[in-house]
Amino acid sequence: MSVAGATTVVGANDHYDSTLKPSEYPHDLKGKGKRRSEPTTSTAVDENILHSAGMVSPLSLPIPLHSNPSQEIETLEERPFFVRINPKDGVVGALKKLDQQLKDQGEAGLLSKKEPVTWIGEELIPGQVGLINHGGLPKLLLKPGRYPPMPLANWIAREYIGAKALSETVIEFQGLTIVQVSQNQAAVICDPQNKVFVIKNGGFAALSLVGAYTILAVVDQTHLSTVVKDRVTNAVLGWTQEVKMTRNTGRGGGDKEFVVALFLNIPANNCAILQKGNDLIVIPAGQHYVVDPSITLRGMFTFGENQLEMPTKDIFTRDQVPVQLTIYLKWQLTEPLKLTQHGYSTAYEALRDKTQSILTQVVSHLDYSAMIKQRQIGPDIMDDNTDSNAAFLDALRTRAMDELIEASTEYGIVLKDLAVIDRQFKGDIAATMDKLTTRALQAQVEAANVDRENSNLVKKEQGKLEVARVQAQTRKTEADAKAYTVVAGAKAEAEALKIAAEAQAEATKIAALAEADAIRSRGEADRNIKDDFAREMSSKRMEVRRVEAFGNRTVFVPTETSGNGGIGSSMAMGLGMAQGMGSKETTLFNNGELSVTIWDATQGPQDPDVNPPIPDQQYPPSHSITETPSYGL
């Protein structure tokens, strides 16, 4: 058989091994396939060695255990005129080696003896190979330069076809085949004997004198064409791609296609199972291919957790009431080899059959009345022992769950969770119970609606009360703010008035003191005058000032009433009125006890601030004004 890519291969022995898990399986395998009691080893294809060498040979030949994989590469090189491309020498080195093999076998050489020139002819640049058809056989030009035509060079029975880049993946010309693929590519080739092999991360150069090498496909291993999904969970399990070969099957058969290679791309945490005869092989994640027609792909599996809701078929209770359950399952496949040996392609199929069988046994021992009391079972109520009539729960917990776990282990499945999320009763009893349940539900709905309306009314009134409380609080806060503003303004205004009054009083006091000091100073100066003439002149000046202060229309008369020589008050008032006749305003002034001043309309009123009245102490003691009070009219 032929399997490549870090896989475990069944050889000529009767044992098999699995690279699914690094640990060994703890118990014997049952069902189809080989039985084992001890872990065994078998031939393994080393992907790094084979791919770096660029060759993978068919493994159908008997190969002993622990054989050197490099021996498998040599089987390809045993083909005539077949040279592997060495990473060091490249394509040119392989072509030179192939040319030497042809000459050693007495065949015409592969490389042309023509030498290039620089001035005329077909141009060949570095990195290219020139192709010449020499009587049906290939000839190659490897040296860059110009190759002159006839008659400058011998081109008899020769035809220059063109040039090809040495880095091209495939070059086919007159029986010459050159193939070189990169790391993620794989070339599927059919040799002249219709033997199919695969080249990965390498290449070869070969010349077939009988038959031809056919390049069937160059596959991108990381982007295969067909996606494989779990048809139950719809999870992606991997990708595959088949390579087919068309051959003529003879008279009446015509051309037919045959699958000659299968490529697998298995993502991480997944695996695939291959089968050859009665042997099963588990291959891990990675890129793999199969070229042996006796090996088939059984399926792909994932090691991740899966969950699904599964409806069961109708199950009859002990009192013959049909019921359909909806089961929630959560599982993880750990040993897909066991599952495959039991004939199942998915873990769901195994769990479905076993779950149906176990639930049928459990429900057939339960009464309808016991099952109607509980609708579901799950992890949150697995330990609830408050319900004395929970026979349905107890049966599922103690019997169904335990039996399913035991059965799933036999299939290589770990059951993580089981829950009955719904059950539907059928038949006449179920219809009656549905009616009763509908009435009960309607009553519950009506009661719930009444409670909801009452609750809504209460909440509405509570909302209004809360709004009123907030509004009252807002008004109180606004009133407090306004009162505070008024009080603060009044306090500020009173404080301002107080400060202004104090300032005015202080200013008045200071002005009065200053005026008193001035008067005292002037009086002291007048008293200090000793000369009579000076005193007289001072008196005259005071007279002039008085007249200036009260106007030149003022008449000053004495007002004494204690003797016959004075003028009475009534007389003074008469004189003043006579003097001020025709005036607009009359003011009486007494620089003693009473004074009257009548202003002349032509003079206008005198400003007392500009011309203040002269105090008594400013007049000399001998003057009549100081001795006797008088009126000025």
FENSULLIN-V751098 format. One record per residue. OMEGA is omega in whole degrees, 0 to 359 (* if undefined). Layout:
omega=OMEGA
omega=OMEGA
This chain:
omega=183
omega=176
omega=182
omega=173
omega=171
omega=181
omega=174
omega=189
omega=175
omega=181
omega=182
omega=181
omega=183
omega=182
omega=174
omega=180
omega=182
omega=175
omega=181
omega=181
omega=178
omega=179
omega=181
omega=176
omega=187
omega=183
omega=182
omega=176
omega=181
omega=177
omega=181
omega=181
omega=181
omega=179
omega=179
omega=176
omega=178
omega=176
omega=181
omega=178
omega=179
omega=184
omega=178
omega=179
omega=179
omega=186
omega=183
omega=182
omega=184
omega=184
omega=177
omega=176
omega=176
omega=183
omega=167
omega=182
omega=174
omega=183
omega=181
omega=177
omega=178
omega=180
omega=180
omega=179
omega=178
omega=179
omega=180
omega=182
omega=180
omega=176
omega=180
omega=179
omega=182
omega=179
omega=175
omega=181
omega=175
omega=177
omega=180
omega=177
omega=180
omega=185
omega=176
omega=178
omega=179
omega=180
omega=181
omega=184
omega=179
omega=184
omega=182
omega=178
omega=179
omega=179
omega=178
omega=178
omega=178
omega=177
omega=179
omega=178
omega=179
omega=179
omega=179
omega=180
omega=178
omega=179
omega=177
omega=181
omega=182
omega=185
omega=179
omega=179
omega=181
omega=178
omega=182
omega=173
omega=183
omega=191
omega=182
omega=173
omega=178
omega=184
omega=177
omega=183
omega=179
omega=182
omega=179
omega=175
omega=179
omega=184
omega=180
omega=175
omega=182
omega=178
omega=179
omega=178
omega=181
omega=170
omega=186
omega=173
omega=184
omega=183
omega=178
omega=180
omega=179
omega=181
omega=186
omega=180
omega=172
omega=359
omega=182
omega=178
omega=182
omega=178
omega=178
omega=181
omega=179
omega=179
omega=179
omega=185
omega=183
omega=182
omega=177
omega=176
omega=180
omega=182
omega=179
omega=183
omega=183
omega=171
omega=179
omega=183
omega=173
omega=179
omega=177
omega=180
omega=176
omega=181
omega=172
omega=186
omega=181
omega=188
omega=184
omega=181
omega=175
omega=180
omega=178
omega=186
omega=173
omega=184
omega=181
omega=177
omega=181
omega=172
omega=185
omega=174
omega=186
omega=177
omega=177
omega=174
omega=180
omega=179
omega=180
omega=172
omega=184
omega=175
omega=181
omega=177
omega=177
omega=184
omega=182
omega=170
omega=181
omega=176
omega=183
omega=181
omega=168
omega=191
omega=170
omega=189
omega=180
omega=179
omega=178
omega=192
omega=188
omega=177
omega=180
omega=181
omega=171
omega=186
omega=179
omega=182
omega=180
omega=177
omega=179
omega=181
omega=180
omega=181
omega=179
omega=174
omega=178
omega=175
omega=184
omega=179
omega=180
omega=179
omega=177
omega=184
omega=175
omega=185
omega=177
omega=182
omega=181
omega=179
omega=179
omega=179
omega=178
omega=176
omega=183
omega=180
omega=178
omega=179
omega=181
omega=172
omega=186
omega=180
omega=181
omega=179
omega=176
omega=178
omega=176
omega=179
omega=176
omega=182
omega=170
omega=185
omega=179
omega=181
omega=179
omega=182
omega=176
omega=177
omega=186
omega=179
omega=180
omega=178
omega=183
omega=173
omega=182
omega=178
omega=179
omega=182
omega=180
omega=180
omega=180
omega=178
omega=179
omega=180
omega=175
omega=185
omega=177
omega=177
omega=180
omega=179
omega=178
omega=178
omega=187
omega=171
omega=186
omega=173
omega=179
omega=172
omega=180
omega=179
omega=181
omega=176
omega=181
omega=177
omega=171
omega=173
omega=181
omega=179
omega=176
omega=183
omega=171
omega=188
omega=171
omega=181
omega=174
omega=186
omega=176
omega=179
omega=181
omega=181
omega=183
omega=179
omega=178
omega=181
omega=181
omega=179
omega=176
omega=175
omega=180
omega=178
omega=176
omega=178
omega=181
omega=181
omega=179
omega=181
omega=181
omega=181
omega=182
omega=180
omega=178
omega=181
omega=183
omega=180
omega=177
omega=179
omega=182
omega=185
omega=180
omega=177
omega=181
omega=176
omega=178
omega=182
omega=180
omega=183
omega=183
omega=183
omega=183
omega=184
omega=185
omega=175
omega=180
omega=182
omega=183
omega=181
omega=181
omega=183
omega=180
omega=181
omega=183
omega=182
omega=181
omega=182
omega=184
omega=180
omega=180
omega=179
omega=182
omega=182
omega=179
omega=183
omega=187
omega=185
omega=185
omega=183
omega=182
omega=181
omega=179
omega=178
omega=180
omega=181
omega=181
omega=177
omega=178
omega=180
omega=183
omega=183
omega=173
omega=180
omega=184
omega=186
omega=176
omega=179
omega=173
omega=186
omega=179
omega=172
omega=182
omega=177
omega=183
omega=180
omega=182
omega=180
omega=179
omega=178
omega=179
omega=180
omega=177
omega=178
omega=179
omega=179
omega=180
omega=178
omega=180
omega=179
omega=178
omega=177
omega=178
omega=180
omega=179
omega=178
omega=179
omega=179
omega=178
omega=178
omega=180
omega=179
omega=178
omega=179
omega=179
omega=178
omega=180
omega=180
omega=179
omega=178
omega=176
omega=178
omega=178
omega=179
omega=179
omega=178
omega=178
omega=179
omega=179
omega=179
omega=177
omega=178
omega=179
omega=178
omega=178
omega=180
omega=179
omega=179
omega=177
omega=181
omega=179
omega=179
omega=179
omega=179
omega=180
omega=181
omega=180
omega=178
omega=179
omega=178
omega=180
omega=180
omega=178
omega=180
omega=179
omega=178
omega=179
omega=181
omega=179
omega=179
omega=179
omega=179
omega=179
omega=179
omega=180
omega=178
omega=178
omega=179
omega=180
omega=179
omega=179
omega=178
omega=179
omega=180
omega=179
omega=177
omega=180
omega=180
omega=179
omega=180
omega=180
omega=178
omega=179
omega=178
omega=179
omega=180
omega=183
omega=178
omega=183
omega=184
omega=183
omega=180
omega=180
omega=179
omega=180
omega=179
omega=178
omega=179
omega=180
omega=179
omega=178
omega=178
omega=180
omega=180
omega=179
omega=180
omega=178
omega=182
omega=185
omega=180
omega=183
omega=177
omega=183
omega=177
omega=180
omega=181
omega=175
omega=184
omega=180
omega=179
omega=183
omega=180
omega=182
omega=184
omega=182
omega=178
omega=181
omega=182
omega=182
omega=179
omega=179
omega=181
omega=179
omega=180
omega=181
omega=181
omega=178
omega=182
omega=183
omega=180
omega=181
omega=180
omega=182
omega=184
omega=182
omega=179
omega=178
omega=182
omega=177
omega=179
omega=171
omega=175
omega=184
omega=178
omega=179
omega=180
omega=177
omega=184
omega=178
omega=181
omega=181
omega=183
omega=184
omega=181
omega=177
omega=181
omega=181
omega=178
omega=179
omega=180
omega=183
omega=178
omega=182
omega=180
omega=183
omega=186
omega=178
omega=179
omega=178
omega=180
omega=182
omega=182
omega=185
omega=184
omega=181
omega=182
omega=184
omega=177
omega=182
omega=179
omega=174
omega=183
omega=*
